[in-house]
Amino acid sequence: MTRTAPSEAPVTVEPDTTRSRRWLTPAILAVVAVVLALAPMFLAPFATSTLSRILVFGLLAVSLDLLVGVSGLPSLGHAAYFGIGAYAAGWVSINVTSAIPAPLLVGAVAGAVGAALTGWITVRAHGVFFLMLTLAIGELLHQLAQTWETVTGGANGMAGIPPARVGSEPLLLSGYIYWYVFAAFVVGFVIVWIVSRSPFGAALRGIRDNEPRMRALGYPTRIYKYAVFVFAGSIAGMAGALLAAQQRLVTPADLGFATAALALLAVIIGGAGTLWGPVLGAALVIIIRDAIGPSLDGHGALLLGLVFIAVVYVLPRGAAGILRRRRQ
């Protein structure tokens, strides 16, 4: 008998697209960064100021996404640390110095301190209870800002904040202010991105998905949640300091429920857990609120609500879900 050699299954060689996909998002972000850096050269002052507000609000949304999307800690009081950072940076600019980077560092530290003082209570709660605790703390700080007139200016806000300075030169033109905000935004975004991709960030995702299992594996989940809460408060305070430099006015509304709700809305619209998605959501929120809303006879909030409903039904994973689908 003659033996026939076993037939080998044909080997199909598929194109290696993993490496190209891996570099796709960084390449897109690099292109966007270059376009944003050159934007003041082509935009009018009002458009440049609007873009500055988008970056400020975008950094706030990124810090909130670190809680909501990465750690599974939905918060309705995160704007409190945004406002604390803004008030602290404004006070330092008025009474001490407005030279960069002093107000920015003070705002970041103040946001971290505010989160540290309140976070040890909130991280003990879960789910809806955590959400309501953050809402209550945010409203308490909002009322404090309205009544502490000697420091915050009360309902009129903290006005007369001097412009940010580089050495002895004040940044008066909208383009120069924008470049300062843009540089700080990039630094803050990169820091959050590094933390979210670190082993600490991986542990936070594990806590988000299954906290009892992470606890059983020996992770001190409450300490992890407290640490990320303080860190997110610091980034929010940094964004608040940028608001004080760009707006040169801080009001109690900046740390109220409306601001916190808009930040959470930006995270949901953009796509929770992606970091860059909430920046897109923040851009949409600011454009509707500041650019389109005034021309709709006060119905900008209605349009924003309709956009939110459409995103929830059509894009349940947010705008970032479109890119995820293409990758799959």
TABELHU-V80274 format. One record per residue. N is the residue number from 1. RES is the residue in three letters. SS is DSSP state (@ for helix, = for strand, . for the rest). Layout:
N_RES_SS ; N_RES_SS
This chain:
1_MET_. ; 2_THR_. ; 3_ARG_. ; 4_THR_. ; 5_ALA_. ; 6_PRO_. ; 7_SER_. ; 8_GLU_. ; 9_ALA_. ; 10_PRO_. ; 11_VAL_. ; 12_THR_. ; 13_VAL_. ; 14_GLU_. ; 15_PRO_. ; 16_ASP_. ; 17_THR_. ; 18_THR_@ ; 19_ARG_@ ; 20_SER_@ ; 21_ARG_@ ; 22_ARG_@ ; 23_TRP_@ ; 24_LEU_@ ; 25_THR_@ ; 26_PRO_@ ; 27_ALA_@ ; 28_ILE_@ ; 29_LEU_@ ; 30_ALA_@ ; 31_VAL_@ ; 32_VAL_@ ; 33_ALA_@ ; 34_VAL_@ ; 35_VAL_@ ; 36_LEU_@ ; 37_ALA_@ ; 38_LEU_@ ; 39_ALA_@ ; 40_PRO_@ ; 41_MET_@ ; 42_PHE_. ; 43_LEU_. ; 44_ALA_. ; 45_PRO_@ ; 46_PHE_@ ; 47_ALA_@ ; 48_THR_@ ; 49_SER_@ ; 50_THR_@ ; 51_LEU_@ ; 52_SER_@ ; 53_ARG_@ ; 54_ILE_@ ; 55_LEU_@ ; 56_VAL_@ ; 57_PHE_@ ; 58_GLY_@ ; 59_LEU_@ ; 60_LEU_@ ; 61_ALA_@ ; 62_VAL_@ ; 63_SER_@ ; 64_LEU_@ ; 65_ASP_@ ; 66_LEU_@ ; 67_LEU_@ ; 68_VAL_@ ; 69_GLY_@ ; 70_VAL_@ ; 71_SER_. ; 72_GLY_. ; 73_LEU_. ; 74_PRO_. ; 75_SER_. ; 76_LEU_. ; 77_GLY_. ; 78_HIS_. ; 79_ALA_@ ; 80_ALA_@ ; 81_TYR_@ ; 82_PHE_@ ; 83_GLY_@ ; 84_ILE_@ ; 85_GLY_@ ; 86_ALA_@ ; 87_TYR_@ ; 88_ALA_@ ; 89_ALA_@ ; 90_GLY_@ ; 91_TRP_@ ; 92_VAL_@ ; 93_SER_@ ; 94_ILE_@ ; 95_ASN_@ ; 96_VAL_. ; 97_THR_. ; 98_SER_. ; 99_ALA_= ; 100_ILE_. ; 101_PRO_. ; 102_ALA_@ ; 103_PRO_@ ; 104_LEU_@ ; 105_LEU_@ ; 106_VAL_@ ; 107_GLY_@ ; 108_ALA_@ ; 109_VAL_@ ; 110_ALA_@ ; 111_GLY_@ ; 112_ALA_@ ; 113_VAL_@ ; 114_GLY_@ ; 115_ALA_@ ; 116_ALA_@ ; 117_LEU_@ ; 118_THR_@ ; 119_GLY_@ ; 120_TRP_@ ; 121_ILE_@ ; 122_THR_@ ; 123_VAL_. ; 124_ARG_. ; 125_ALA_. ; 126_HIS_. ; 127_GLY_@ ; 128_VAL_@ ; 129_PHE_@ ; 130_PHE_@ ; 131_LEU_@ ; 132_MET_@ ; 133_LEU_@ ; 134_THR_@ ; 135_LEU_@ ; 136_ALA_@ ; 137_ILE_@ ; 138_GLY_@ ; 139_GLU_@ ; 140_LEU_@ ; 141_LEU_@ ; 142_HIS_@ ; 143_GLN_@ ; 144_LEU_@ ; 145_ALA_@ ; 146_GLN_@ ; 147_THR_@ ; 148_TRP_. ; 149_GLU_@ ; 150_THR_@ ; 151_VAL_@ ; 152_THR_@ ; 153_GLY_. ; 154_GLY_@ ; 155_ALA_@ ; 156_ASN_@ ; 157_GLY_. ; 158_MET_= ; 159_ALA_. ; 160_GLY_. ; 161_ILE_. ; 162_PRO_. ; 163_PRO_. ; 164_ALA_. ; 165_ARG_= ; 166_VAL_= ; 167_GLY_. ; 168_SER_. ; 169_GLU_= ; 170_PRO_= ; 171_LEU_. ; 172_LEU_. ; 173_LEU_. ; 174_SER_@ ; 175_GLY_@ ; 176_TYR_@ ; 177_ILE_@ ; 178_TYR_@ ; 179_TRP_@ ; 180_TYR_@ ; 181_VAL_@ ; 182_PHE_@ ; 183_ALA_@ ; 184_ALA_@ ; 185_PHE_@ ; 186_VAL_@ ; 187_VAL_@ ; 188_GLY_@ ; 189_PHE_@ ; 190_VAL_@ ; 191_ILE_@ ; 192_VAL_@ ; 193_TRP_@ ; 194_ILE_@ ; 195_VAL_@ ; 196_SER_@ ; 197_ARG_@ ; 198_SER_. ; 199_PRO_@ ; 200_PHE_@ ; 201_GLY_@ ; 202_ALA_@ ; 203_ALA_@ ; 204_LEU_@ ; 205_ARG_@ ; 206_GLY_@ ; 207_ILE_@ ; 208_ARG_@ ; 209_ASP_@ ; 210_ASN_@ ; 211_GLU_@ ; 212_PRO_@ ; 213_ARG_@ ; 214_MET_@ ; 215_ARG_@ ; 216_ALA_@ ; 217_LEU_. ; 218_GLY_. ; 219_TYR_. ; 220_PRO_. ; 221_THR_@ ; 222_ARG_@ ; 223_ILE_@ ; 224_TYR_@ ; 225_LYS_@ ; 226_TYR_@ ; 227_ALA_@ ; 228_VAL_@ ; 229_PHE_@ ; 230_VAL_@ ; 231_PHE_@ ; 232_ALA_@ ; 233_GLY_@ ; 234_SER_@ ; 235_ILE_@ ; 236_ALA_@ ; 237_GLY_@ ; 238_MET_@ ; 239_ALA_@ ; 240_GLY_@ ; 241_ALA_@ ; 242_LEU_@ ; 243_LEU_@ ; 244_ALA_@ ; 245_ALA_@ ; 246_GLN_@ ; 247_GLN_@ ; 248_ARG_. ; 249_LEU_. ; 250_VAL_= ; 251_THR_. ; 252_PRO_@ ; 253_ALA_@ ; 254_ASP_@ ; 255_LEU_@ ; 256_GLY_. ; 257_PHE_@ ; 258_ALA_@ ; 259_THR_@ ; 260_ALA_@ ; 261_ALA_@ ; 262_LEU_@ ; 263_ALA_@ ; 264_LEU_@ ; 265_LEU_@ ; 266_ALA_@ ; 267_VAL_@ ; 268_ILE_@ ; 269_ILE_@ ; 270_GLY_@ ; 271_GLY_. ; 272_ALA_. ; 273_GLY_. ; 274_THR_. ; 275_LEU_. ; 276_TRP_@ ; 277_GLY_@ ; 278_PRO_@ ; 279_VAL_@ ; 280_LEU_@ ; 281_GLY_@ ; 282_ALA_@ ; 283_ALA_@ ; 284_LEU_@ ; 285_VAL_@ ; 286_ILE_@ ; 287_ILE_@ ; 288_ILE_@ ; 289_ARG_@ ; 290_ASP_@ ; 291_ALA_@ ; 292_ILE_@ ; 293_GLY_@ ; 294_PRO_@ ; 295_SER_@ ; 296_LEU_@ ; 297_ASP_. ; 298_GLY_. ; 299_HIS_. ; 300_GLY_@ ; 301_ALA_@ ; 302_LEU_@ ; 303_LEU_@ ; 304_LEU_@ ; 305_GLY_@ ; 306_LEU_@ ; 307_VAL_@ ; 308_PHE_@ ; 309_ILE_@ ; 310_ALA_@ ; 311_VAL_@ ; 312_VAL_@ ; 313_TYR_@ ; 314_VAL_@ ; 315_LEU_. ; 316_PRO_. ; 317_ARG_. ; 318_GLY_. ; 319_ALA_. ; 320_ALA_@ ; 321_GLY_@ ; 322_ILE_@ ; 323_LEU_@ ; 324_ARG_@ ; 325_ARG_@ ; 326_ARG_@ ; 327_ARG_@ ; 328_GLN_.
